[in-house]
């Protein structure tokens, strides 16, 4: 599809259609993957439910849902408590602005 041939209105319409189509396709892909897993389990003589969240000898298999632990906030903006940072990853723009205006990182420590 050559986007350069579309008008601005057509591009906006296309832009609005994309999120819904992505959501629909992702749901279909998940359904397909789940069906494939069920077929694989069936080929080994099990149901998917038999394998998930059940003890199998010494091995416990679980579906991970939010397995990561939440990291504590290390820095918080003194005037806006919604602005917080764990100190991991790229430094947020609000921290850079604080430092550019003469503040210190120590002033933001929780």
ZARO-72669 format. One record per atom (N, C-alpha, C): x, y negated, z negated; atom name. Coordinates in Angstrom, 3 decimals, padded with zeros to 6 digits. Atoms other than C-alpha are relative to their C-alpha. Example, Ala and Ser with C-alpha at 12.3 -4.5 7.8 and 13.67 -1.06 7.14 Angstrom:
<pt px="000.890" py="001.190" pz="000.000" atom="N"/>
<pt px="012.300" py="004.500" pz="-007.800" atom="CA"/>
<pt px="000.900" py="-001.200" pz="000.000" atom="C"/>
<pt px="-000.820" py="001.190" pz="000.060" atom="N"/>
<pt px="013.670" py="001.060" pz="-007.140" atom="CA"/>
<pt px="-000.770" py="-001.090" pz="-000.730" atom="C"/>
//
This chain:
<pt px="000.846" py="001.173" pz="000.000" atom="N"/>
<pt px="000.000" py="000.000" pz="000.000" atom="CA"/>
<pt px="000.892" py="-001.237" pz="000.000" atom="C"/>
<pt px="-000.768" py="001.233" pz="-000.105" atom="N"/>
<pt px="001.433" py="-003.323" pz="001.060" atom="CA"/>
<pt px="-000.752" py="-001.106" pz="-000.737" atom="C"/>
<pt px="000.675" py="000.992" pz="000.831" atom="N"/>
<pt px="000.502" py="-005.779" pz="-001.691" atom="CA"/>
<pt px="000.048" py="-001.400" pz="000.601" atom="C"/>
<pt px="-000.142" py="001.352" pz="-000.573" atom="N"/>
<pt px="001.646" py="-008.769" pz="000.348" atom="CA"/>
<pt px="-001.157" py="-000.350" pz="000.928" atom="C"/>
<pt px="001.130" py="000.272" pz="-000.893" atom="N"/>
<pt px="-001.401" py="-008.395" pz="002.602" atom="CA"/>
<pt px="-001.284" py="-000.297" pz="-000.762" atom="C"/>
<pt px="001.204" py="000.208" pz="000.806" atom="N"/>
<pt px="-003.879" py="-008.692" pz="-000.299" atom="CA"/>
<pt px="-000.117" py="-001.451" pz="-000.447" atom="C"/>
<pt px="000.242" py="001.361" pz="000.501" atom="N"/>
<pt px="-005.475" py="-011.966" pz="-001.347" atom="CA"/>
<pt px="000.171" py="000.000" pz="-001.524" atom="C"/>
<pt px="-000.130" py="000.123" pz="001.456" atom="N"/>
<pt px="-005.122" py="-013.274" pz="-004.901" atom="CA"/>
<pt px="-001.192" py="000.652" pz="-000.695" atom="C"/>
<pt px="001.201" py="-000.599" pz="000.594" atom="N"/>
<pt px="-008.718" py="-012.211" pz="-005.645" atom="CA"/>
<pt px="000.070" py="001.524" pz="000.059" atom="C"/>
<pt px="-000.138" py="-001.460" pz="-000.127" atom="N"/>
<pt px="-008.030" py="-008.696" pz="-004.355" atom="CA"/>
<pt px="001.043" py="000.543" pz="-000.969" atom="C"/>
<pt px="-001.035" py="-000.421" pz="000.947" atom="N"/>
<pt px="-004.881" py="-008.478" pz="-006.446" atom="CA"/>
<pt px="-000.536" py="000.001" pz="-001.435" atom="C"/>
<pt px="000.587" py="000.051" pz="001.339" atom="N"/>
<pt px="-006.774" py="-009.566" pz="-009.592" atom="CA"/>
<pt px="-000.964" py="001.159" pz="-000.212" atom="C"/>
<pt px="000.936" py="-001.120" pz="000.082" atom="N"/>
<pt px="-009.471" py="-006.969" pz="-008.864" atom="CA"/>
<pt px="000.768" py="001.307" pz="-000.190" atom="C"/>
<pt px="-000.827" py="-001.201" pz="000.120" atom="N"/>
<pt px="-006.823" py="-004.302" pz="-008.418" atom="CA"/>
<pt px="000.628" py="000.094" pz="-001.387" atom="C"/>
<pt px="-000.613" py="000.047" pz="001.327" atom="N"/>
<pt px="-005.129" py="-005.381" pz="-011.646" atom="CA"/>
<pt px="-000.988" py="000.428" pz="-001.079" atom="C"/>
<pt px="001.017" py="-000.392" pz="000.970" atom="N"/>
<pt px="-008.398" py="-004.903" pz="-013.539" atom="CA"/>
<pt px="-000.347" py="001.482" pz="000.110" atom="C"/>
<pt px="000.328" py="-001.415" pz="-000.208" atom="N"/>
<pt px="-008.941" py="-001.441" pz="-012.042" atom="CA"/>
<pt px="001.090" py="000.933" pz="-000.510" atom="C"/>
<pt px="-001.143" py="-000.858" pz="000.340" atom="N"/>
<pt px="-005.480" py="-000.114" pz="-012.912" atom="CA"/>
<pt px="-000.087" py="000.571" pz="-001.418" atom="C"/>
<pt px="000.040" py="-000.593" pz="001.345" atom="N"/>
<pt px="-005.868" py="000.264" pz="-016.732" atom="CA"/>
<pt px="-001.032" py="001.118" pz="-000.139" atom="C"/>
<pt px="001.034" py="-001.036" pz="000.094" atom="N"/>
<pt px="-009.117" py="002.233" pz="-016.381" atom="CA"/>
<pt px="000.432" py="001.262" pz="000.735" atom="C"/>
<pt px="-000.455" py="-001.160" pz="-000.770" atom="N"/>
<pt px="-007.613" py="004.485" pz="-013.720" atom="CA"/>
<pt px="001.131" py="000.728" pz="-000.727" atom="C"/>
<pt px="-001.074" py="-000.617" pz="000.776" atom="N"/>
<pt px="-004.492" py="005.077" pz="-015.827" atom="CA"/>
<pt px="-000.560" py="000.801" pz="-001.168" atom="C"/>
<pt px="000.612" py="-000.679" pz="001.138" atom="N"/>
<pt px="-006.620" py="005.994" pz="-018.829" atom="CA"/>
<pt px="-000.679" py="001.290" pz="000.452" atom="C"/>
<pt px="000.685" py="-001.177" pz="-000.527" atom="N"/>
<pt px="-008.703" py="008.400" pz="-016.724" atom="CA"/>
<pt px="001.006" py="001.092" pz="000.380" atom="C"/>
<pt px="-001.005" py="-000.982" pz="-000.434" atom="N"/>
<pt px="-005.615" py="010.084" pz="-015.234" atom="CA"/>
<pt px="000.750" py="000.606" pz="-001.182" atom="C"/>
<pt px="-000.682" py="-000.527" pz="001.182" atom="N"/>
<pt px="-003.859" py="010.397" pz="-018.594" atom="CA"/>
<pt px="-000.878" py="001.002" pz="-000.729" atom="C"/>
<pt px="000.924" py="-000.938" pz="000.640" atom="N"/>
<pt px="-006.950" py="012.050" pz="-020.057" atom="CA"/>
<pt px="-000.051" py="001.307" pz="000.781" atom="C"/>
<pt px="000.032" py="-001.207" pz="-000.829" atom="N"/>
<pt px="-007.048" py="014.476" pz="-017.122" atom="CA"/>
<pt px="001.297" py="000.792" pz="-000.157" atom="C"/>
<pt px="-001.277" py="-000.684" pz="000.173" atom="N"/>
<pt px="-003.324" py="015.268" pz="-017.503" atom="CA"/>
<pt px="000.061" py="000.716" pz="-001.352" atom="C"/>
<pt px="000.023" py="-000.632" pz="001.319" atom="N"/>
<pt px="-003.817" py="015.988" pz="-021.221" atom="CA"/>
<pt px="-000.874" py="001.247" pz="000.026" atom="C"/>
<pt px="000.892" py="-001.158" pz="-000.108" atom="N"/>
<pt px="-006.732" py="018.276" pz="-020.433" atom="CA"/>
<pt px="000.688" py="001.127" pz="000.757" atom="C"/>
<pt px="-000.717" py="-001.012" pz="-000.781" atom="N"/>
<pt px="-004.657" py="020.085" pz="-017.807" atom="CA"/>
<pt px="001.104" py="000.655" pz="-000.824" atom="C"/>
<pt px="-001.081" py="-000.534" pz="000.825" atom="N"/>
<pt px="-001.716" py="020.475" pz="-020.206" atom="CA"/>
<pt px="-000.559" py="000.921" pz="-001.082" atom="C"/>
<pt px="000.619" py="-000.824" pz="001.031" atom="N"/>
<pt px="-003.993" py="021.816" pz="-022.938" atom="CA"/>
<pt px="-000.479" py="001.325" pz="000.578" atom="C"/>
<pt px="000.446" py="-001.231" pz="-000.651" atom="N"/>
<pt px="-005.514" py="024.325" pz="-020.526" atom="CA"/>
<pt px="001.172" py="000.920" pz="000.336" atom="C"/>
<pt px="-001.198" py="-000.793" pz="-000.294" atom="N"/>
<pt px="-002.032" py="025.453" pz="-019.438" atom="CA"/>
<pt px="000.531" py="000.666" pz="-001.268" atom="C"/>
<pt px="-000.470" py="-000.571" pz="001.266" atom="N"/>
<pt px="-001.031" py="025.951" pz="-023.084" atom="CA"/>
<pt px="-000.910" py="001.133" pz="-000.459" atom="C"/>
<pt px="000.944" py="-001.066" pz="000.372" atom="N"/>
<pt px="-004.186" py="027.969" pz="-023.736" atom="CA"/>
<pt px="000.251" py="001.256" pz="000.837" atom="C"/>
<pt px="-000.283" py="-001.146" pz="-000.882" atom="N"/>
<pt px="-003.400" py="030.185" pz="-020.719" atom="CA"/>
<pt px="001.299" py="000.693" pz="-000.397" atom="C"/>
<pt px="-001.270" py="-000.581" pz="000.425" atom="N"/>
<pt px="000.182" py="030.682" pz="-021.909" atom="CA"/>
<pt px="-000.181" py="000.801" pz="-001.288" atom="C"/>
<pt px="000.271" py="-000.723" pz="001.248" atom="N"/>
<pt px="-000.998" py="031.640" pz="-025.403" atom="CA"/>
<pt px="-000.780" py="001.275" pz="000.287" atom="C"/>
<pt px="000.821" py="-001.166" pz="-000.351" atom="N"/>
<pt px="-003.590" py="033.984" pz="-023.877" atom="CA"/>
<pt px="000.852" py="001.088" pz="000.649" atom="C"/>
<pt px="-000.886" py="-000.956" pz="-000.655" atom="N"/>
<pt px="-000.888" py="035.642" pz="-021.747" atom="CA"/>
<pt px="000.832" py="000.784" pz="-001.018" atom="C"/>
<pt px="-000.750" py="-000.665" pz="001.064" atom="N"/>
<pt px="000.902" py="036.501" pz="-025.008" atom="CA"/>
<pt px="-000.920" py="000.640" pz="-001.023" atom="C"/>
<pt px="000.948" py="-000.667" pz="000.876" atom="N"/>
<pt px="-002.274" py="037.780" pz="-026.649" atom="CA"/>
<pt px="-000.493" py="-000.832" pz="-001.169" atom="C"/>
<pt px="000.436" py="000.890" pz="001.068" atom="N"/>
<pt px="-003.085" py="034.745" pz="-028.785" atom="CA"/>
<pt px="-000.936" py="-001.052" pz="000.554" atom="C"/>
<pt px="000.683" py="001.232" pz="-000.384" atom="N"/>
<pt px="-005.359" py="031.768" pz="-028.768" atom="CA"/>
<pt px="000.893" py="-001.137" pz="-000.452" atom="C"/>
<pt px="-000.799" py="001.163" pz="000.400" atom="N"/>
<pt px="-003.879" py="028.324" pz="-029.056" atom="CA"/>
<pt px="-000.210" py="-000.295" pz="-001.476" atom="C"/>
<pt px="000.324" py="000.247" pz="001.402" atom="N"/>
<pt px="-005.651" py="027.956" pz="-032.381" atom="CA"/>
<pt px="000.729" py="000.978" pz="-000.925" atom="C"/>
<pt px="-000.764" py="-000.975" pz="000.789" atom="N"/>
<pt px="-003.904" py="031.146" pz="-033.607" atom="CA"/>
<pt px="001.419" py="-000.499" pz="-000.256" atom="C"/>
<pt px="-001.402" py="000.419" pz="000.082" atom="N"/>
<pt px="-000.545" py="029.508" pz="-032.982" atom="CA"/>
<pt px="000.209" py="-001.322" pz="-000.726" atom="C"/>
<pt px="-000.149" py="001.335" pz="000.575" atom="N"/>
<pt px="-001.168" py="025.989" pz="-034.247" atom="CA"/>
<pt px="-000.509" py="000.008" pz="-001.440" atom="C"/>
<pt px="000.345" py="000.127" pz="001.418" atom="N"/>
<pt px="-001.211" py="025.301" pz="-038.009" atom="CA"/>
<pt px="-000.223" py="001.333" pz="-000.703" atom="C"/>
<pt px="000.111" py="-001.305" pz="000.643" atom="N"/>
<pt px="-000.902" py="028.987" pz="-038.895" atom="CA"/>
<pt px="001.400" py="000.485" pz="-000.363" atom="C"/>
<pt px="-001.277" py="-000.600" pz="000.373" atom="N"/>
<pt px="001.843" py="030.829" pz="-040.693" atom="CA"/>
<pt px="000.223" py="001.237" pz="000.849" atom="C"/>
<pt px="-000.378" py="-001.169" pz="-000.768" atom="N"/>
<pt px="003.590" py="033.343" pz="-038.476" atom="CA"/>
<pt px="001.302" py="000.511" pz="-000.596" atom="C"/>
<pt px="-001.133" py="-000.539" pz="000.747" atom="N"/>
<pt px="005.919" py="035.403" pz="-040.658" atom="CA"/>
<pt px="000.660" py="-001.126" pz="-000.785" atom="C"/>
<pt px="-000.721" py="001.032" pz="000.734" atom="N"/>
<pt px="008.545" py="032.922" pz="-041.868" atom="CA"/>
<pt px="-000.043" py="-001.356" pz="000.709" atom="C"/>
<pt px="-000.003" py="001.226" pz="-000.787" atom="N"/>
<pt px="007.851" py="030.280" pz="-039.228" atom="CA"/>
<pt px="-001.376" py="-000.642" pz="-000.063" atom="C"/>
<pt px="001.253" py="000.736" pz="000.014" atom="N"/>
<pt px="005.173" py="027.642" pz="-039.645" atom="CA"/>
<pt px="000.027" py="-000.986" pz="001.160" atom="C"/>
<pt px="000.077" py="000.859" pz="-001.174" atom="N"/>
<pt px="004.150" py="025.910" pz="-036.432" atom="CA"/>
<pt px="-001.102" py="-001.010" pz="-000.234" atom="C"/>
<pt px="000.986" py="001.062" pz="000.191" atom="N"/>
<pt px="002.380" py="022.581" pz="-036.654" atom="CA"/>
<pt px="000.027" py="-000.929" pz="001.191" atom="C"/>
<pt px="000.054" py="001.081" pz="-000.972" atom="N"/>
<pt px="001.235" py="019.950" pz="-034.261" atom="CA"/>
<pt px="000.389" py="-001.258" pz="-000.746" atom="C"/>
<pt px="-000.486" py="001.196" pz="000.677" atom="N"/>
<pt px="003.159" py="016.850" pz="-035.232" atom="CA"/>
<pt px="-000.886" py="-001.176" pz="000.318" atom="C"/>
<pt px="000.796" py="001.211" pz="-000.160" atom="N"/>
<pt px="000.973" py="013.827" pz="-035.782" atom="CA"/>
<pt px="000.627" py="-001.072" pz="-000.867" atom="C"/>
<pt px="-000.650" py="001.059" pz="000.765" atom="N"/>
<pt px="002.960" py="010.784" pz="-036.789" atom="CA"/>
<pt px="001.047" py="000.557" pz="-000.939" atom="C"/>
<pt px="-000.985" py="-000.647" pz="000.848" atom="N"/>
<pt px="005.903" py="012.788" pz="-038.051" atom="CA"/>
<pt px="001.043" py="-000.971" pz="-000.554" atom="C"/>
<pt px="-001.012" py="000.940" pz="000.452" atom="N"/>
<pt px="008.132" py="009.750" pz="-038.407" atom="CA"/>
<pt px="-000.391" py="-000.666" pz="-001.308" atom="C"/>
<pt px="000.278" py="000.705" pz="001.243" atom="N"/>
<pt px="008.465" py="008.072" pz="-041.749" atom="CA"/>
<pt px="000.075" py="-001.494" pz="000.269" atom="C"/>
<pt px="000.043" py="001.438" pz="-000.190" atom="N"/>
<pt px="007.692" py="004.398" pz="-041.988" atom="CA"/>
<pt px="001.192" py="-000.642" pz="-000.717" atom="C"/>
<pt px="-001.164" py="000.687" pz="000.550" atom="N"/>
<pt px="010.704" py="002.168" pz="-042.563" atom="CA"/>
<pt px="-000.479" py="-001.243" pz="-000.750" atom="C"/>
<pt px="000.391" py="001.151" pz="000.803" atom="N"/>
<pt px="010.399" py="-000.447" pz="-045.292" atom="CA"/>
<pt px="000.461" py="-001.294" pz="000.649" atom="C"/>
<pt px="-000.338" py="001.332" pz="-000.497" atom="N"/>
<pt px="010.397" py="-004.108" pz="-044.344" atom="CA"/>
<pt px="001.165" py="-000.537" pz="-000.819" atom="C"/>
<pt px="-001.170" py="000.546" pz="000.681" atom="N"/>
<pt px="013.728" py="-005.713" pz="-045.136" atom="CA"/>
<pt px="-000.001" py="-001.532" pz="000.032" atom="C"/>
<pt px="000.035" py="001.447" pz="-000.164" atom="N"/>
<pt px="013.078" py="-009.264" pz="-043.891" atom="CA"/>
<pt px="-001.439" py="-000.446" pz="000.253" atom="C"/>
<pt px="001.344" py="000.538" pz="-000.201" atom="N"/>
<pt px="009.926" py="-011.385" pz="-044.054" atom="CA"/>
<pt px="000.098" py="-001.526" pz="000.050" atom="C"/>
<pt px="000.017" py="001.454" pz="-000.136" atom="N"/>
<pt px="009.217" py="-014.962" pz="-042.984" atom="CA"/>
<pt px="-000.633" py="-000.600" pz="-001.259" atom="C"/>
<pt px="000.512" py="000.557" pz="001.247" atom="N"/>
<pt px="008.701" py="-017.127" pz="-046.104" atom="CA"/>
<pt px="-001.366" py="-000.693" pz="000.126" atom="C"/>
<pt px="001.275" py="000.693" pz="-000.162" atom="N"/>
<pt px="005.755" py="-019.095" pz="-044.666" atom="CA"/>
<pt px="-001.079" py="000.851" pz="000.680" atom="C"/>
<pt px="000.959" py="-000.831" pz="-000.727" atom="N"/>
<pt px="004.099" py="-016.337" pz="-042.597" atom="CA"/>
<pt px="000.311" py="001.468" pz="-000.288" atom="C"/>
<pt px="-000.267" py="-001.371" pz="000.427" atom="N"/>
<pt px="003.932" py="-012.897" pz="-044.230" atom="CA"/>
<pt px="-000.237" py="001.040" pz="001.095" atom="C"/>
<pt px="000.225" py="-000.926" pz="-001.102" atom="N"/>
<pt px="002.747" py="-011.309" pz="-040.978" atom="CA"/>
<pt px="001.273" py="000.249" pz="000.795" atom="C"/>
<pt px="-001.269" py="-000.149" pz="-000.708" atom="N"/>
<pt px="006.232" py="-011.842" pz="-039.553" atom="CA"/>
<pt px="000.960" py="000.767" pz="-000.892" atom="C"/>
<pt px="-000.866" py="-000.861" pz="000.796" atom="N"/>
<pt px="008.290" py="-008.950" pz="-040.862" atom="CA"/>
<pt px="000.900" py="000.785" pz="000.935" atom="C"/>
<pt px="-000.963" py="-000.755" pz="-000.792" atom="N"/>
<pt px="011.293" py="-006.978" pz="-039.667" atom="CA"/>
<pt px="000.701" py="000.982" pz="-000.915" atom="C"/>
<pt px="-000.662" py="-001.042" pz="000.790" atom="N"/>
<pt px="012.869" py="-003.738" pz="-040.881" atom="CA"/>
<pt px="001.511" py="-000.148" pz="000.006" atom="C"/>
<pt px="-001.443" py="000.128" pz="-000.128" atom="N"/>
<pt px="016.337" py="-004.825" pz="-039.832" atom="CA"/>
<pt px="000.553" py="000.966" pz="001.031" atom="C"/>
<pt px="-000.413" py="-000.953" pz="-001.040" atom="N"/>
<pt px="016.429" py="-002.122" pz="-037.170" atom="CA"/>
<pt px="-000.370" py="-000.548" pz="001.362" atom="C"/>
<pt px="000.306" py="000.415" pz="-001.357" atom="N"/>
<pt px="016.501" py="-002.676" pz="-033.462" atom="CA"/>
<pt px="000.379" py="-001.441" pz="000.261" atom="C"/>
<pt px="-000.307" py="001.364" pz="-000.405" atom="N"/>
<pt px="016.694" py="-005.976" pz="-031.699" atom="CA"/>
<pt px="-000.607" py="-001.015" pz="-000.969" atom="C"/>
<pt px="000.459" py="001.027" pz="000.935" atom="N"/>
<pt px="016.377" py="-009.055" pz="-033.889" atom="CA"/>
<pt px="-001.176" py="-000.759" pz="000.615" atom="C"/>
<pt px="001.170" py="000.703" pz="-000.530" atom="N"/>
<pt px="012.925" py="-010.667" pz="-033.485" atom="CA"/>
<pt px="000.280" py="-001.476" pz="000.260" atom="C"/>
<pt px="-000.171" py="001.414" pz="-000.361" atom="N"/>
<pt px="012.583" py="-014.125" pz="-031.970" atom="CA"/>
<pt px="-000.212" py="-000.917" pz="-001.187" atom="C"/>
<pt px="000.248" py="000.877" pz="001.144" atom="N"/>
<pt px="011.206" py="-015.548" pz="-035.212" atom="CA"/>
<pt px="001.218" py="-000.064" pz="-000.919" atom="C"/>
<pt px="-001.236" py="000.003" pz="000.803" atom="N"/>
<pt px="014.437" py="-014.530" pz="-036.998" atom="CA"/>
<pt px="001.033" py="-000.903" pz="000.680" atom="C"/>
<pt px="-000.922" py="000.866" pz="-000.739" atom="N"/>
<pt px="016.519" py="-016.163" pz="-034.254" atom="CA"/>
<pt px="-000.368" py="-001.470" pz="-000.183" atom="C"/>
<pt px="000.443" py="001.388" pz="000.177" atom="N"/>
<pt px="014.419" py="-019.335" pz="-034.550" atom="CA"/>
<pt px="000.337" py="-000.491" pz="-001.399" atom="C"/>
<pt px="-000.318" py="000.357" pz="001.389" atom="N"/>
<pt px="014.888" py="-019.325" pz="-038.337" atom="CA"/>
<pt px="001.480" py="-000.329" pz="-000.128" atom="C"/>
<pt px="-001.448" py="000.206" pz="000.080" atom="N"/>
<pt px="018.655" py="-019.018" pz="-037.968" atom="CA"/>
<pt px="000.421" py="-001.242" pz="000.788" atom="C"/>
<pt px="-000.328" py="001.171" pz="-000.809" atom="N"/>
<pt px="018.767" py="-021.670" pz="-035.211" atom="CA"/>
<pt px="-000.363" py="-001.305" pz="-000.706" atom="C"/>
<pt px="000.431" py="001.189" pz="000.739" atom="N"/>
<pt px="016.984" py="-024.110" pz="-037.539" atom="CA"/>
<pt px="000.737" py="-000.162" pz="-001.326" atom="C"/>
<pt px="-000.833" py="000.193" pz="001.180" atom="N"/>
<pt px="019.667" py="-023.781" pz="-040.213" atom="CA"/>
<pt px="-000.272" py="000.951" pz="-001.141" atom="C"/>
<pt px="000.266" py="-000.972" pz="001.060" atom="N"/>
<pt px="018.184" py="-020.947" pz="-042.260" atom="CA"/>
<pt px="001.036" py="001.117" pz="-000.001" atom="C"/>
<pt px="-000.915" py="-001.134" pz="000.079" atom="N"/>
<pt px="020.154" py="-017.937" pz="-043.401" atom="CA"/>
<pt px="-000.808" py="001.294" pz="-000.063" atom="C"/>
<pt px="000.660" py="-001.302" pz="000.023" atom="N"/>
<pt px="019.316" py="-014.275" pz="-043.070" atom="CA"/>
<pt px="-000.319" py="000.431" pz="-001.429" atom="C"/>
<pt px="000.213" py="-000.340" pz="001.401" atom="N"/>
<pt px="019.606" py="-013.930" pz="-046.847" atom="CA"/>
<pt px="-001.321" py="-000.604" pz="-000.525" atom="C"/>
<pt px="001.245" py="000.635" pz="000.422" atom="N"/>
<pt px="016.645" py="-016.311" pz="-047.258" atom="CA"/>
<pt px="-001.234" py="000.830" pz="000.413" atom="C"/>
<pt px="001.103" py="-000.798" pz="-000.495" atom="N"/>
<pt px="014.478" py="-013.797" pz="-045.395" atom="CA"/>
<pt px="-000.100" py="001.371" pz="-000.671" atom="C"/>
<pt px="000.015" py="-001.306" pz="000.667" atom="N"/>
<pt px="015.378" py="-010.771" pz="-047.523" atom="CA"/>
<pt px="-001.216" py="000.153" pz="-000.893" atom="C"/>
<pt px="001.165" py="-000.298" pz="000.840" atom="N"/>
<pt px="012.432" py="-009.131" pz="-049.243" atom="CA"/>
<pt px="000.474" py="000.403" pz="-001.375" atom="C"/>
//
